Amino acid sequence: MKKLIVFYSLTGNTRALAKKLALKLKADVLEIKTIKTYPDDYDVLLGLGQREIASGYIPQLKPYRIDYSQYDAVLIGTPVWWSSFAPAVKSFMRTNNWTGINVYPFATNEGTLGHTPSDFRKALRGANVAPVLSAKFEDGELVTPDADIDEWLSLIK
């Protein structure tokens, strides 16, 4: 079975988890990148992120090419921004037809997924969407136990 991990990461937490999952699954990896860069100032970034989520902002992405028919499973990773997935992930999901695709979402956060699981189900209409893996980070370190991650990985068919 061939697997693809697609993710967006701003601070590196989601990238670190995606790499960990890719090693365990021997999966192909695609990092979503926006054309516009985000500010380094954390306080400015927080305000900007909140406005983007509230307004439904859809950023332009750098070009990529994927043939989903090659994959039995697609894992989609995002940081949680204001209780949802990052706008870049929203943009990515809007540009694809998900009908019949087995999707396994994962989300990095500092304590809560908010409404990320229901947002994934709405955005991925037609897909077979698995429960979202919640991966908690504290100060850049993954604190979710490996056993929890392995249990979620066991869902992947």
Secondary structure, DSSP 8 states (H G I E B T S, - for coil): --EEEEE--SSSHHHHHHHHHHHHHT-EEEE--BSS---S-HHHHHHHHHHHHHHT----B------GGG-SEEEEEEEEETTEE-HHHHHHHHTS--TT-EEEEEEEESS--TTHHHHHHHHTTTSEE---EEEEEETTEE-S-HHHHHHHHTT--
